[in-house]
Amino acid sequence: MKSRTPVTSGEVERLLEPAREHLRQFGISLAITSSSIDPDGRANAVIELSRGGATSTYVVGIARSMTLTSLAQGMPSGDRPLLVVGDRISRRSAEAFREANVQFLDALGNAYITFDGVLIDVRGRAASADEQSPSRSDLAVSRPSNLFSRVRAQVILALLAWPDLAGQRQRDIAAAAGTSLGQTHDVLTRLGEAGYLAGSAVSPARFGELLDLWTAAYPTGLGPHLQVARFSGDPSRPFVREQAAYLSGEAAEGVDIVRPATLTVYVDSWDPKLAIANRWTRNPDRVDNIFVRRKFWTSPRSTEELSAAKAGNAPWPLVYADLMAAGDARLVQVARTWRDDHAGSGPS
């Protein structure tokens, strides 16, 4: 795997200064509240954007190459929204970022930023036109449609995990995704308009691209809505199933991690006996490393097929997304290997 060239503190300041100037044209102020570089060379800047009474705090990811691949190679993670900043974003990458609801700003002023009723959407700026002032029509007060919002992301997960659902009844897709028939119809229509489903297609088109976009949107989209509880504990202990539970992230069965540092588990409903049986605790003096999340999907596979495909795991694209969302550089190659093993071998 090609190593990343470390980002310097000077580079953080260099890229945030033009960002401040571009945002000022919209009446938005940018204040840096903290800035540092972690041992892996990733920027860890936190900024505050404000306009009138609207304010939002972001963690900034500095990307020399503003692509979805750069997100996969280790952007900062956490509870705050991510703002990707770099020298220049291509039209294609900008569209991909918008579809994935990933906010960005490049040194030329191309931007997609939305918070508290404010939307900045600037497109098509090239180096020769970087002195142009944006029109006020670029400033809006409504949020654009997001193909990867929570409910839509559930439908897309079902199609990624079981691609042949795309050729089946919408009722079957809705049952697998845990969504209503109306919601499912809306998502399928939008996927068709975006070119990911075509007519009588029996599986999603541009599968890898759709998976990249879904995974990039997951940490700030569907993921936070699935949180049920957090604990501290020993993820390397044998997992005791006191109820139906599905492993994900580095603790999933088949992931090449000898001693996982975290455990992610999905359940239909929360039963405290699960924490007692596995000796999980809530300790303010320890970092949470056990994450309990809500299971929303229903596998369309038969019992026999599930047994052969490790029924104890969450769907493989969700395992992949949890690995990538961890923000841990050691898991990036593990995630890529997991993806290669499953994306090329059919649904699980």
Long-range contacts (C-beta under 8 A, 24 or more apart in sequence): 1-332, 1-333, 1-336, 4-40, 4-41, 4-42, 4-73, 4-74, 5-41, 5-64, 6-37, 6-40, 6-41, 7-37, 7-41, 7-42, 7-43, 7-62, 7-64, 8-37, 9-35, 9-36, 9-37, 11-43, 11-62, 12-37, 12-43, 12-45, 12-60, 12-62, 15-62, 15-85, 15-86, 15-87, 15-107, 16-45, 16-47, 16-60, 16-85, 18-107, 18-109, 19-85, 19-105, 19-107, 22-105, 22-109, 22-111, 22-122, 22-134, 23-49, 23-105, 23-113, 23-120, 25-133, 25-134, 26-51, 26-120, 26-134, 26-138, 26-139, 27-51, 27-52, 28-118, 28-120, 33-57, 40-74, 40-329, 42-74, 42-75, 42-76, 43-76, 44-76, 46-80, 47-83, 49-113, 49-115, 51-118, 54-115, 54-116, 54-117, 54-118, 55-115, 55-116, 56-81, 56-115, 56-116, 58-82, 58-83, 58-103, 59-83, 60-84, 60-85, 61-85, 62-86, 66-90, 66-93, 66-97, 66-104, 66-106, 67-93, 67-96, 68-93, 68-96, 68-97, 68-100, 68-212, 68-213, 68-216, 71-102, 71-216, 72-212, 72-215, 72-216, 72-324, 72-332, 72-335, 73-332, 74-327, 74-329, 74-332, 75-327, 76-327, 77-219, 77-325, 77-326, 77-327, 78-327, 81-115, 81-220, 82-219, 82-220, 83-113, 88-127, 91-123, 91-124, 94-123, 96-209, 96-212, 96-213, 97-216, 98-144, 99-147, 99-148, 99-194, 99-213, 100-148, 100-213, 100-214, 100-216, 100-217, 101-146, 101-148, 101-149, 101-217, 101-220, 101-221, 102-216, 102-217, 102-220, 109-134, 114-143, 114-144, 117-141, 119-143, 119-144, 145-190, 146-217, 146-221, 147-187, 147-190, 147-191, 147-194, 147-213, 148-213, 148-214, 148-217, 148-218, 148-221, 148-222, 149-221, 150-221, 150-222, 150-225, 151-179, 151-183, 151-187, 152-183, 152-186, 152-187, 152-190, 153-214, 153-217, 153-218, 153-221, 153-222, 154-178, 154-179, 154-222, 154-296, 154-297, 155-179, 155-183, 155-184, 155-187, 155-188, 156-187, 156-191, 156-210, 156-214, 157-214, 157-222, 157-297, 157-315, 157-317, 157-318, 158-297, 158-315, 159-191, 159-203, 159-204, 159-210, 160-204, 160-207, 160-210, 160-211, 160-214, 160-315, 160-317, 161-297, 161-315, 161-316, 161-317, 161-318, 161-347, 161-348, 162-299, 162-300, 162-301, 162-315, 162-347, 163-202, 163-203, 163-204, 163-207, 163-346, 163-347, 164-202, 164-203, 164-347, 165-300, 166-197, 166-201, 166-202, 166-203, 166-204, 167-200, 167-201, 167-202, 167-203, 172-300, 175-298, 175-300, 176-297, 176-298, 176-299, 176-300, 177-296, 177-297, 178-296, 178-297, 178-298, 207-343, 208-343, 211-317, 211-320, 211-339, 211-343, 214-317, 214-321, 215-317, 215-320, 215-321, 215-324, 215-325, 218-321, 218-324, 218-325, 219-321, 219-325, 223-321, 223-325, 225-294, 226-266, 226-293, 226-294, 226-296, 227-291, 227-292, 227-293, 227-294, 228-267, 228-270, 228-292, 228-293, 228-294, 229-270, 229-275, 229-292, 230-282, 230-288, 230-290, 230-291, 230-292, 231-275, 231-280, 231-281, 231-282, 231-288, 231-289, 231-290, 231-292, 232-280, 232-281, 232-282, 232-283, 232-286, 232-287, 232-288, 232-289, 232-290, 233-263, 233-278, 233-279, 233-280, 233-281, 233-289, 233-290, 234-279, 235-259, 235-260, 235-261, 235-262, 235-263, 235-289, 235-290, 236-260, 237-278, 237-279, 239-263, 239-265, 239-278, 240-274, 240-277, 240-278, 241-312, 242-271, 242-273, 242-274, 242-276, 242-277, 243-267, 243-268, 243-269, 243-271, 243-273, 243-274, 244-268, 244-295, 245-274, 245-312, 246-295, 246-312, 246-313, 246-314, 247-312, 247-313, 247-314, 248-293, 248-313, 248-314, 248-318, 248-319, 248-322, 249-291, 249-319, 249-322, 249-323, 249-326, 250-323, 250-326, 250-331, 250-334, 252-313, 252-314, 252-319, 253-310, 253-312, 253-313, 254-310, 254-313, 254-338, 254-341, 255-319, 255-323, 255-334, 255-338, 256-334, 256-337, 256-338, 257-331, 257-334, 261-289, 261-328, 262-289, 262-290, 262-291, 262-326, 263-289, 263-290, 263-291, 264-291, 264-293, 264-314, 264-322, 265-290, 265-291, 265-292, 265-293, 266-292, 266-293, 266-294, 266-295, 266-314, 266-318, 267-292, 267-293, 267-294, 267-295, 268-294, 268-295, 309-348, 310-348, 313-348, 315-348, 316-342, 316-348, 317-342
